[in-house]
Amino acid sequence: MSIEDSELKIGGQTFKGAWIAVVLAIGSTIGGGVWTASSLYSRLEAVEAIQVPDIVPLEEKILLIEQELTANDVSKLQGKLAELGTNLVVIKDQQAGLLLIQKQVTDVEKAVTEMQTIVKKAELVVKDVEGFEGEIKVLKREIQDLWDGMDELYNPLK
C-alpha cells in the first residue's frame, strides 16, 4: 500500500494520501512554530523578570575616581618619578662626597687635638724655663757678686 492509494475520511470528506502528507507537513511546521514562539516568549518573560540594579551609584563612583586621578595628575607621574630617580642619584653622589669630607674633618680634629697637647706641653716647658731663667738670673748675680768680691780681694785699691 502506497501513499497514493491511502485515503482518509473525515466528516464525510475523503482525503488522498498526498494531501495527508501535505497536511501533516504543514501541521508539524505550524506546531514547531508555536513551540518556538512559546519558548521565545518564556525566555523573554525570564529576561523581564530579572531586575537590573541601579547603576547610578557606580557611575558616581567612576566620576569620583576620574576626578581624583585628574586632581592627582597621574598622567605626569612618570615624569615626576624619573625626576625623583635623578634627584636620588645626585643625593647619593653628594652623600659619598660628604662622607669623604667627614673623614677629613675627623683627621683634622685628631691633628688639632695632638697640636693642643703639644701646645700644653710647650706651655709647661715655657713655665719651667721661665722659672729656670729666674734662677739663672739669681745665680748670675750671685756669681757676679762673687767675682766682684774676688776682684776686691785681689785688688783692694781699685
VMD Tcl script that builds the backbone (N, CA, C; Angstrom):
set m [mol new atoms 474]
animate dup $m
set s [atomselect $m all]
$s set {name element resname resid chain x y z} {
  {N N MET 1 A 0.833 -1.159 0.000}
  {CA C MET 1 A 0.000 0.000 0.000}
  {C C MET 1 A 0.882 1.227 0.000}
  {N N SER 2 A 0.624 2.133 -0.896}
  {CA C SER 2 A 1.405 3.341 -1.059}
  {C C SER 2 A 0.610 4.532 -0.567}
  {N N ILE 3 A 1.250 5.637 -0.521}
  {CA C ILE 3 A 0.590 6.848 -0.046}
  {C C ILE 3 A -0.480 7.266 -1.036}
  {N N GLU 4 A -0.257 7.055 -2.284}
  {CA C GLU 4 A -1.231 7.475 -3.295}
  {C C GLU 4 A -2.526 6.683 -3.179}
  {N N ASP 5 A -2.401 5.441 -2.685}
  {CA C ASP 5 A -3.603 4.591 -2.590}
  {C C ASP 5 A -4.327 4.810 -1.267}
  {N N SER 6 A -3.704 5.375 -0.274}
  {CA C SER 6 A -4.368 5.523 1.012}
  {C C SER 6 A -5.329 6.693 0.991}
  {N N GLU 7 A -6.392 6.523 1.753}
  {CA C GLU 7 A -7.413 7.556 1.844}
  {C C GLU 7 A -7.799 7.718 3.289}
  {N N LEU 8 A -8.260 8.908 3.620}
  {CA C LEU 8 A -8.697 9.199 4.974}
  {C C LEU 8 A -10.021 9.919 4.878}
  {N N LYS 9 A -11.030 9.395 5.633}
  {CA C LYS 9 A -12.358 10.018 5.602}
  {C C LYS 9 A -12.548 10.758 6.916}
  {N N ILE 10 A -12.800 12.070 6.802}
  {CA C ILE 10 A -13.047 12.887 7.979}
  {C C ILE 10 A -14.287 13.718 7.684}
  {N N GLY 11 A -15.350 13.482 8.460}
  {CA C GLY 11 A -16.596 14.241 8.348}
  {C C GLY 11 A -17.179 14.177 6.958}
  {N N GLY 12 A -17.117 13.076 6.318}
  {CA C GLY 12 A -17.711 12.916 5.006}
  {C C GLY 12 A -16.808 13.374 3.892}
  {N N GLN 13 A -15.668 13.812 4.173}
  {CA C GLN 13 A -14.688 14.215 3.156}
  {C C GLN 13 A -13.653 13.119 3.036}
  {N N THR 14 A -13.206 12.901 1.843}
  {CA C THR 14 A -12.196 11.893 1.603}
  {C C THR 14 A -10.924 12.624 1.184}
  {N N PHE 15 A -9.853 12.271 1.853}
  {CA C PHE 15 A -8.554 12.888 1.541}
  {C C PHE 15 A -7.626 11.818 1.015}
  {N N LYS 16 A -6.925 12.114 -0.072}
  {CA C LYS 16 A -5.993 11.185 -0.681}
  {C C LYS 16 A -4.656 11.282 0.051}
  {N N GLY 17 A -3.773 10.323 -0.167}
  {CA C GLY 17 A -2.506 10.203 0.533}
  {C C GLY 17 A -1.587 11.390 0.394}
  {N N ALA 18 A -1.510 12.012 -0.793}
  {CA C ALA 18 A -0.612 13.147 -0.994}
  {C C ALA 18 A -1.063 14.316 -0.163}
  {N N TRP 19 A -2.360 14.489 -0.080}
  {CA C TRP 19 A -2.881 15.595 0.716}
  {C C TRP 19 A -2.634 15.356 2.206}
  {N N ILE 20 A -2.647 14.109 2.600}
  {CA C ILE 20 A -2.383 13.799 4.013}
  {C C ILE 20 A -0.942 14.194 4.353}
  {N N ALA 21 A -0.020 13.883 3.441}
  {CA C ALA 21 A 1.384 14.237 3.676}
  {C C ALA 21 A 1.550 15.737 3.740}
  {N N VAL 22 A 0.868 16.483 2.849}
  {CA C VAL 22 A 0.969 17.947 2.838}
  {C C VAL 22 A 0.398 18.504 4.129}
  {N N VAL 23 A -0.745 17.966 4.570}
  {CA C VAL 23 A -1.385 18.468 5.785}
  {C C VAL 23 A -0.510 18.163 6.997}
  {N N LEU 24 A 0.087 16.960 7.037}
  {CA C LEU 24 A 0.972 16.626 8.152}
  {C C LEU 24 A 2.213 17.546 8.169}
  {N N ALA 25 A 2.773 17.829 7.001}
  {CA C ALA 25 A 3.942 18.711 6.929}
  {C C ALA 25 A 3.576 20.108 7.396}
  {N N ILE 26 A 2.429 20.623 6.924}
  {CA C ILE 26 A 2.001 21.964 7.330}
  {C C ILE 26 A 1.679 21.969 8.817}
  {N N GLY 27 A 1.060 20.913 9.301}
  {CA C GLY 27 A 0.698 20.836 10.714}
  {C C GLY 27 A 1.927 20.786 11.600}
  {N N SER 28 A 2.938 19.989 11.205}
  {CA C SER 28 A 4.159 19.916 12.025}
  {C C SER 28 A 4.931 21.230 11.983}
  {N N THR 29 A 4.914 21.919 10.844}
  {CA C THR 29 A 5.570 23.228 10.741}
  {C C THR 29 A 4.882 24.231 11.643}
  {N N ILE 30 A 3.554 24.219 11.626}
  {CA C ILE 30 A 2.799 25.153 12.486}
  {C C ILE 30 A 3.058 24.810 13.949}
  {N N GLY 31 A 3.079 23.488 14.281}
  {CA C GLY 31 A 3.346 23.079 15.660}
  {C C GLY 31 A 4.746 23.493 16.110}
  {N N GLY 32 A 5.734 23.329 15.216}
  {CA C GLY 32 A 7.107 23.760 15.558}
  {C C GLY 32 A 7.193 25.261 15.752}
  {N N GLY 33 A 6.468 26.006 14.922}
  {CA C GLY 33 A 6.456 27.466 15.059}
  {C C GLY 33 A 5.834 27.891 16.367}
  {N N VAL 34 A 4.725 27.194 16.749}
  {CA C VAL 34 A 4.065 27.514 18.021}
  {C C VAL 34 A 5.010 27.196 19.180}
  {N N TRP 35 A 5.688 26.033 19.083}
  {CA C TRP 35 A 6.609 25.652 20.159}
  {C C TRP 35 A 7.760 26.662 20.267}
  {N N THR 36 A 8.343 27.096 19.141}
  {CA C THR 36 A 9.441 28.077 19.145}
  {C C THR 36 A 8.964 29.409 19.700}
  {N N ALA 37 A 7.747 29.846 19.310}
  {CA C ALA 37 A 7.201 31.103 19.827}
  {C C ALA 37 A 6.985 31.010 21.323}
  {N N SER 38 A 6.491 29.833 21.787}
  {CA C SER 38 A 6.266 29.645 23.216}
  {C C SER 38 A 7.591 29.699 23.963}
  {N N SER 39 A 8.632 29.046 23.446}
  {CA C SER 39 A 9.958 29.052 24.068}
  {C C SER 39 A 10.527 30.465 24.112}
  {N N LEU 40 A 10.417 31.205 23.022}
  {CA C LEU 40 A 10.903 32.577 22.963}
  {C C LEU 40 A 10.168 33.456 23.959}
  {N N TYR 41 A 8.843 33.264 24.062}
  {CA C TYR 41 A 8.042 34.056 24.993}
  {C C TYR 41 A 8.466 33.771 26.433}
  {N N SER 42 A 8.721 32.505 26.762}
  {CA C SER 42 A 9.144 32.184 28.131}
  {C C SER 42 A 10.528 32.766 28.428}
  {N N ARG 43 A 11.420 32.784 27.450}
  {CA C ARG 43 A 12.736 33.407 27.643}
  {C C ARG 43 A 12.604 34.909 27.864}
  {N N LEU 44 A 11.738 35.551 27.078}
  {CA C LEU 44 A 11.522 36.992 27.262}
  {C C LEU 44 A 10.953 37.293 28.638}
  {N N GLU 45 A 10.035 36.457 29.109}
  {CA C GLU 45 A 9.484 36.651 30.449}
  {C C GLU 45 A 10.586 36.501 31.502}
  {N N ALA 46 A 11.490 35.525 31.294}
  {CA C ALA 46 A 12.595 35.334 32.241}
  {C C ALA 46 A 13.516 36.551 32.246}
  {N N VAL 47 A 13.794 37.114 31.073}
  {CA C VAL 47 A 14.649 38.301 30.982}
  {C C VAL 47 A 13.968 39.491 31.645}
  {N N GLU 48 A 12.655 39.629 31.432}
  {CA C GLU 48 A 11.934 40.741 32.049}
  {C C GLU 48 A 11.858 40.593 33.556}
  {N N ALA 49 A 11.909 39.339 34.046}
  {CA C ALA 49 A 11.832 39.116 35.487}
  {C C ALA 49 A 13.119 39.538 36.188}
  {N N ILE 50 A 14.227 39.567 35.453}
  {CA C ILE 50 A 15.497 39.978 36.054}
  {C C ILE 50 A 15.452 41.474 36.316}
  {N N GLN 51 A 15.805 41.856 37.545}
  {CA C GLN 51 A 15.813 43.272 37.897}
  {C C GLN 51 A 17.239 43.801 37.716}
  {N N VAL 52 A 17.374 44.802 36.919}
  {CA C VAL 52 A 18.670 45.426 36.686}
  {C C VAL 52 A 18.954 46.343 37.868}
  {N N PRO 53 A 20.107 46.170 38.503}
  {CA C PRO 53 A 20.411 47.038 39.646}
  {C C PRO 53 A 20.598 48.484 39.187}
  {N N ASP 54 A 20.439 49.364 40.145}
  {CA C ASP 54 A 20.601 50.790 39.861}
  {C C ASP 54 A 22.089 51.090 39.690}
  {N N ILE 55 A 22.480 51.607 38.541}
  {CA C ILE 55 A 23.899 51.848 38.264}
  {C C ILE 55 A 24.315 53.288 38.560}
  {N N VAL 56 A 23.428 54.083 39.077}
  {CA C VAL 56 A 23.758 55.487 39.378}
  {C C VAL 56 A 24.884 55.570 40.414}
  {N N PRO 57 A 24.839 54.764 41.501}
  {CA C PRO 57 A 25.967 54.849 42.444}
  {C C PRO 57 A 27.294 54.458 41.796}
  {N N LEU 58 A 27.277 53.460 40.906}
  {CA C LEU 58 A 28.502 53.069 40.214}
  {C C LEU 58 A 29.012 54.200 39.328}
  {N N GLU 59 A 28.108 54.856 38.635}
  {CA C GLU 59 A 28.517 55.983 37.787}
  {C C GLU 59 A 29.118 57.097 38.634}
  {N N GLU 60 A 28.537 57.345 39.813}
  {CA C GLU 60 A 29.067 58.376 40.699}
  {C C GLU 60 A 30.472 58.014 41.180}
  {N N LYS 61 A 30.667 56.721 41.517}
  {CA C LYS 61 A 31.991 56.287 41.967}
  {C C LYS 61 A 33.017 56.421 40.844}
  {N N ILE 62 A 32.623 56.076 39.647}
  {CA C ILE 62 A 33.537 56.208 38.500}
  {C C ILE 62 A 33.900 57.665 38.290}
  {N N LEU 63 A 32.928 58.566 38.410}
  {CA C LEU 63 A 33.204 60.001 38.261}
  {C C LEU 63 A 34.160 60.481 39.357}
  {N N LEU 64 A 33.950 60.001 40.599}
  {CA C LEU 64 A 34.841 60.393 41.693}
  {C C LEU 64 A 36.266 59.898 41.446}
  {N N ILE 65 A 36.393 58.666 40.959}
  {CA C ILE 65 A 37.724 58.122 40.668}
  {C C ILE 65 A 38.396 58.934 39.570}
  {N N GLU 66 A 37.648 59.282 38.541}
  {CA C GLU 66 A 38.215 60.099 37.457}
  {C C GLU 66 A 38.654 61.459 37.976}
  {N N GLN 67 A 37.846 62.066 38.870}
  {CA C GLN 67 A 38.215 63.366 39.428}
  {C C GLN 67 A 39.489 63.255 40.268}
  {N N GLU 68 A 39.602 62.182 41.066}
  {CA C GLU 68 A 40.798 62.006 41.877}
  {C C GLU 68 A 42.030 61.792 41.006}
  {N N LEU 69 A 41.878 61.017 39.937}
  {CA C LEU 69 A 43.016 60.810 39.042}
  {C C LEU 69 A 43.428 62.125 38.398}
  {N N THR 70 A 42.454 62.919 38.027}
  {CA C THR 70 A 42.757 64.215 37.426}
  {C C THR 70 A 43.407 65.139 38.457}
  {N N ALA 71 A 42.866 65.138 39.668}
  {CA C ALA 71 A 43.405 66.007 40.712}
  {C C ALA 71 A 44.824 65.592 41.090}
  {N N ASN 72 A 45.086 64.303 41.108}
  {CA C ASN 72 A 46.427 63.818 41.470}
  {C C ASN 72 A 47.395 63.886 40.308}
  {N N ASP 73 A 46.914 64.214 39.154}
  {CA C ASP 73 A 47.736 64.379 37.960}
  {C C ASP 73 A 48.594 63.142 37.711}
  {N N VAL 74 A 47.928 62.010 37.636}
  {CA C VAL 74 A 48.594 60.728 37.455}
  {C C VAL 74 A 49.317 60.674 36.110}
  {N N SER 75 A 48.846 61.432 35.139}
  {CA C SER 75 A 49.474 61.389 33.818}
  {C C SER 75 A 50.917 61.889 33.857}
  {N N LYS 76 A 51.230 62.771 34.806}
  {CA C LYS 76 A 52.592 63.306 34.910}
  {C C LYS 76 A 53.436 62.531 35.921}
  {N N LEU 77 A 52.879 61.441 36.442}
  {CA C LEU 77 A 53.575 60.682 37.463}
  {C C LEU 77 A 54.878 60.082 36.938}
  {N N GLN 78 A 54.899 59.632 35.696}
  {CA C GLN 78 A 56.109 59.027 35.126}
  {C C GLN 78 A 57.253 60.047 35.104}
  {N N GLY 79 A 56.944 61.269 34.688}
  {CA C GLY 79 A 57.972 62.308 34.664}
  {C C GLY 79 A 58.475 62.641 36.056}
  {N N LYS 80 A 57.552 62.704 37.004}
  {CA C LYS 80 A 57.942 63.009 38.374}
  {C C LYS 80 A 58.797 61.882 38.961}
  {N N LEU 81 A 58.456 60.638 38.636}
  {CA C LEU 81 A 59.253 59.512 39.123}
  {C C LEU 81 A 60.666 59.545 38.534}
  {N N ALA 82 A 60.770 59.906 37.254}
  {CA C ALA 82 A 62.091 59.999 36.625}
  {C C ALA 82 A 62.912 61.100 37.304}
  {N N GLU 83 A 62.274 62.239 37.571}
  {CA C GLU 83 A 62.962 63.349 38.237}
  {C C GLU 83 A 63.404 62.937 39.640}
  {N N LEU 84 A 62.545 62.208 40.340}
  {CA C LEU 84 A 62.882 61.736 41.680}
  {C C LEU 84 A 64.073 60.787 41.636}
  {N N GLY 85 A 64.097 59.909 40.618}
  {CA C GLY 85 A 65.230 58.994 40.473}
  {C C GLY 85 A 66.529 59.754 40.262}
  {N N THR 86 A 66.484 60.782 39.427}
  {CA C THR 86 A 67.672 61.599 39.177}
  {C C THR 86 A 68.116 62.301 40.458}
  {N N ASN 87 A 67.150 62.833 41.207}
  {CA C ASN 87 A 67.481 63.505 42.466}
  {C C ASN 87 A 68.117 62.537 43.457}
  {N N LEU 88 A 67.624 61.309 43.493}
  {CA C LEU 88 A 68.202 60.322 44.406}
  {C C LEU 88 A 69.634 59.992 44.033}
  {N N VAL 89 A 69.923 59.921 42.747}
  {CA C VAL 89 A 71.299 59.654 42.305}
  {C C VAL 89 A 72.214 60.806 42.730}
  {N N VAL 90 A 71.740 62.040 42.548}
  {CA C VAL 90 A 72.535 63.210 42.939}
  {C C VAL 90 A 72.777 63.202 44.446}
  {N N ILE 91 A 71.738 62.890 45.202}
  {CA C ILE 91 A 71.878 62.847 46.665}
  {C C ILE 91 A 72.885 61.785 47.066}
  {N N LYS 92 A 72.830 60.641 46.410}
  {CA C LYS 92 A 73.777 59.557 46.723}
  {C C LYS 92 A 75.208 59.997 46.456}
  {N N ASP 93 A 75.432 60.664 45.320}
  {CA C ASP 93 A 76.780 61.145 44.992}
  {C C ASP 93 A 77.252 62.177 46.007}
  {N N GLN 94 A 76.367 63.094 46.369}
  {CA C GLN 94 A 76.742 64.127 47.341}
  {C C GLN 94 A 77.004 63.522 48.715}
  {N N GLN 95 A 76.251 62.480 49.057}
  {CA C GLN 95 A 76.476 61.819 50.334}
  {C C GLN 95 A 77.857 61.168 50.365}
  {N N ALA 96 A 78.269 60.577 49.238}
  {CA C ALA 96 A 79.607 59.982 49.174}
  {C C ALA 96 A 80.661 61.073 49.387}
  {N N GLY 97 A 80.464 62.241 48.769}
  {CA C GLY 97 A 81.390 63.361 48.973}
  {C C GLY 97 A 81.399 63.825 50.421}
  {N N LEU 98 A 80.224 63.881 51.030}
  {CA C LEU 98 A 80.145 64.298 52.431}
  {C C LEU 98 A 80.839 63.307 53.356}
  {N N LEU 99 A 80.754 62.030 53.022}
  {CA C LEU 99 A 81.446 61.031 53.842}
  {C C LEU 99 A 82.959 61.229 53.764}
  {N N LEU 100 A 83.477 61.574 52.565}
  {CA C LEU 100 A 84.909 61.859 52.439}
  {C C LEU 100 A 85.285 63.095 53.255}
  {N N ILE 101 A 84.446 64.123 53.169}
  {CA C ILE 101 A 84.710 65.354 53.932}
  {C C ILE 101 A 84.664 65.055 55.428}
  {N N GLN 102 A 83.714 64.219 55.848}
  {CA C GLN 102 A 83.603 63.879 57.262}
  {C C GLN 102 A 84.872 63.170 57.741}
  {N N LYS 103 A 85.423 62.289 56.920}
  {CA C LYS 103 A 86.663 61.603 57.274}
  {C C LYS 103 A 87.793 62.618 57.409}
  {N N GLN 104 A 87.851 63.569 56.474}
  {CA C GLN 104 A 88.900 64.585 56.533}
  {C C GLN 104 A 88.740 65.450 57.786}
  {N N VAL 105 A 87.491 65.792 58.121}
  {CA C VAL 105 A 87.241 66.592 59.326}
  {C C VAL 105 A 87.686 65.819 60.561}
  {N N THR 106 A 87.413 64.524 60.584}
  {CA C THR 106 A 87.845 63.697 61.719}
  {C C THR 106 A 89.368 63.692 61.816}
  {N N ASP 107 A 90.051 63.559 60.681}
  {CA C ASP 107 A 91.514 63.574 60.687}
  {C C ASP 107 A 92.036 64.923 61.182}
  {N N VAL 108 A 91.411 66.027 60.735}
  {CA C VAL 108 A 91.832 67.370 61.168}
  {C C VAL 108 A 91.592 67.533 62.669}
  {N N GLU 109 A 90.464 67.020 63.165}
  {CA C GLU 109 A 90.189 67.113 64.598}
  {C C GLU 109 A 91.263 66.373 65.404}
  {N N LYS 110 A 91.675 65.208 64.904}
  {CA C LYS 110 A 92.740 64.470 65.587}
  {C C LYS 110 A 94.033 65.283 65.596}
  {N N ALA 111 A 94.351 65.893 64.443}
  {CA C ALA 111 A 95.571 66.699 64.347}
  {C C ALA 111 A 95.495 67.892 65.296}
  {N N VAL 112 A 94.332 68.533 65.373}
  {CA C VAL 112 A 94.163 69.684 66.278}
  {C C VAL 112 A 94.324 69.229 67.724}
  {N N THR 113 A 93.775 68.092 68.056}
  {CA C THR 113 A 93.911 67.573 69.425}
  {C C THR 113 A 95.374 67.307 69.744}
  {N N GLU 114 A 96.100 66.722 68.792}
  {CA C GLU 114 A 97.531 66.476 69.001}
  {C C GLU 114 A 98.276 67.791 69.183}
  {N N MET 115 A 97.921 68.798 68.358}
  {CA C MET 115 A 98.589 70.109 68.475}
  {C C MET 115 A 98.275 70.757 69.815}
  {N N GLN 116 A 97.053 70.619 70.286}
  {CA C GLN 116 A 96.699 71.186 71.584}
  {C C GLN 116 A 97.524 70.531 72.691}
  {N N THR 117 A 97.721 69.227 72.570}
  {CA C THR 117 A 98.543 68.519 73.555}
  {C C THR 117 A 99.978 69.044 73.516}
  {N N ILE 118 A 100.518 69.230 72.306}
  {CA C ILE 118 A 101.887 69.740 72.157}
  {C C ILE 118 A 101.995 71.154 72.727}
  {N N VAL 119 A 100.964 71.978 72.481}
  {CA C VAL 119 A 100.978 73.352 72.988}
  {C C VAL 119 A 100.956 73.342 74.517}
  {N N LYS 120 A 100.162 72.460 75.106}
  {CA C LYS 120 A 100.115 72.383 76.574}
  {C C LYS 120 A 101.489 71.998 77.128}
  {N N LYS 121 A 102.118 71.010 76.467}
  {CA C LYS 121 A 103.462 70.611 76.898}
  {C C LYS 121 A 104.439 71.769 76.748}
  {N N ALA 122 A 104.316 72.503 75.619}
  {CA C ALA 122 A 105.215 73.648 75.399}
  {C C ALA 122 A 104.988 74.718 76.454}
  {N N GLU 123 A 103.730 74.941 76.835}
  {CA C GLU 123 A 103.447 75.939 77.871}
  {C C GLU 123 A 104.080 75.523 79.195}
  {N N LEU 124 A 104.006 74.222 79.499}
  {CA C LEU 124 A 104.641 73.741 80.730}
  {C C LEU 124 A 106.153 73.928 80.671}
  {N N VAL 125 A 106.738 73.636 79.500}
  {CA C VAL 125 A 108.184 73.821 79.340}
  {C C VAL 125 A 108.532 75.292 79.485}
  {N N VAL 126 A 107.717 76.185 78.890}
  {CA C VAL 126 A 107.986 77.623 78.991}
  {C C VAL 126 A 107.917 78.063 80.446}
  {N N LYS 127 A 106.964 77.552 81.187}
  {CA C LYS 127 A 106.877 77.914 82.608}
  {C C LYS 127 A 108.120 77.435 83.353}
  {N N ASP 128 A 108.510 76.197 83.024}
  {CA C ASP 128 A 109.717 75.679 83.665}
  {C C ASP 128 A 110.938 76.528 83.295}
  {N N VAL 129 A 111.015 76.924 82.006}
  {CA C VAL 129 A 112.153 77.726 81.539}
  {C C VAL 129 A 112.118 79.099 82.200}
  {N N GLU 130 A 110.927 79.680 82.329}
  {CA C GLU 130 A 110.846 80.991 82.982}
  {C C GLU 130 A 111.307 80.900 84.438}
  {N N GLY 131 A 110.891 79.826 85.099}
  {CA C GLY 131 A 111.349 79.632 86.485}
  {C C GLY 131 A 112.850 79.398 86.526}
  {N N PHE 132 A 113.349 78.632 85.567}
  {CA C PHE 132 A 114.783 78.354 85.488}
  {C C PHE 132 A 115.541 79.631 85.152}
  {N N GLU 133 A 114.952 80.449 84.264}
  {CA C GLU 133 A 115.599 81.705 83.884}
  {C C GLU 133 A 115.717 82.636 85.097}
  {N N GLY 134 A 114.677 82.627 85.896}
  {CA C GLY 134 A 114.740 83.443 87.117}
  {C C GLY 134 A 115.849 82.953 88.037}
  {N N GLU 135 A 115.969 81.643 88.152}
  {CA C GLU 135 A 117.020 81.070 88.990}
  {C C GLU 135 A 118.396 81.370 88.400}
  {N N ILE 136 A 118.481 81.341 87.042}
  {CA C ILE 136 A 119.749 81.636 86.380}
  {C C ILE 136 A 120.142 83.090 86.653}
  {N N LYS 137 A 119.184 84.002 86.601}
  {CA C LYS 137 A 119.491 85.412 86.867}
  {C C LYS 137 A 120.023 85.577 88.280}
  {N N VAL 138 A 119.385 84.869 89.205}
  {CA C VAL 138 A 119.853 84.956 90.588}
  {C C VAL 138 A 121.273 84.412 90.686}
  {N N LEU 139 A 121.506 83.254 90.012}
  {CA C LEU 139 A 122.852 82.668 90.050}
  {C C LEU 139 A 123.868 83.590 89.377}
  {N N LYS 140 A 123.491 84.176 88.254}
  {CA C LYS 140 A 124.416 85.106 87.576}
  {C C LYS 140 A 124.753 86.283 88.473}
  {N N ARG 141 A 123.752 86.789 89.164}
  {CA C ARG 141 A 124.008 87.923 90.048}
  {C C ARG 141 A 124.908 87.494 91.215}
  {N N GLU 142 A 124.651 86.313 91.734}
  {CA C GLU 142 A 125.498 85.828 92.823}
  {C C GLU 142 A 126.929 85.581 92.341}
  {N N ILE 143 A 127.054 85.022 91.106}
  {CA C ILE 143 A 128.389 84.794 90.557}
  {C C ILE 143 A 129.085 86.136 90.335}
  {N N GLN 144 A 128.322 87.087 89.806}
  {CA C GLN 144 A 128.902 88.405 89.570}
  {C C GLN 144 A 129.353 89.019 90.900}
  {N N ASP 145 A 128.495 88.854 91.908}
  {CA C ASP 145 A 128.868 89.388 93.231}
  {C C ASP 145 A 130.133 88.698 93.756}
  {N N LEU 146 A 130.233 87.410 93.502}
  {CA C LEU 146 A 131.426 86.682 93.934}
  {C C LEU 146 A 132.656 87.185 93.177}
  {N N TRP 147 A 132.521 87.419 91.876}
  {CA C TRP 147 A 133.647 87.917 91.095}
  {C C TRP 147 A 134.026 89.318 91.577}
  {N N ASP 148 A 132.993 90.062 91.819}
  {CA C ASP 148 A 133.291 91.415 92.317}
  {C C ASP 148 A 134.028 91.351 93.673}
  {N N GLY 149 A 133.562 90.409 94.484}
  {CA C GLY 149 A 134.213 90.229 95.789}
  {C C GLY 149 A 135.645 89.749 95.616}
  {N N MET 150 A 135.869 88.869 94.674}
  {CA C MET 150 A 137.216 88.362 94.446}
  {C C MET 150 A 138.100 89.467 93.871}
  {N N ASP 151 A 137.492 90.258 92.965}
  {CA C ASP 151 A 138.262 91.375 92.435}
  {C C ASP 151 A 138.636 92.344 93.556}
  {N N GLU 152 A 137.783 92.555 94.477}
  {CA C GLU 152 A 138.067 93.436 95.603}
  {C C GLU 152 A 139.176 92.850 96.472}
  {N N LEU 153 A 139.136 91.568 96.623}
  {CA C LEU 153 A 140.170 90.930 97.437}
  {C C LEU 153 A 141.510 90.956 96.707}
  {N N TYR 154 A 141.493 90.768 95.427}
  {CA C TYR 154 A 142.715 90.707 94.660}
  {C C TYR 154 A 143.316 92.108 94.492}
  {N N ASN 155 A 142.465 93.025 94.229}
  {CA C ASN 155 A 142.933 94.375 94.033}
  {C C ASN 155 A 142.114 95.298 94.945}
  {N N PRO 156 A 142.519 95.463 96.183}
  {CA C PRO 156 A 141.729 96.257 97.095}
  {C C PRO 156 A 141.780 97.762 96.794}
  {N N LEU 157 A 142.728 98.229 96.030}
  {CA C LEU 157 A 142.852 99.642 95.787}
  {C C LEU 157 A 142.031 100.130 94.618}
  {N N LYS 158 A 141.574 99.349 93.971}
  {CA C LYS 158 A 140.860 99.716 92.790}
  {C C LYS 158 A 139.655 100.500 93.064}
}
mol reanalyze $m
mol bondsrecalc $m
mol representation Tube
mol addrep $m
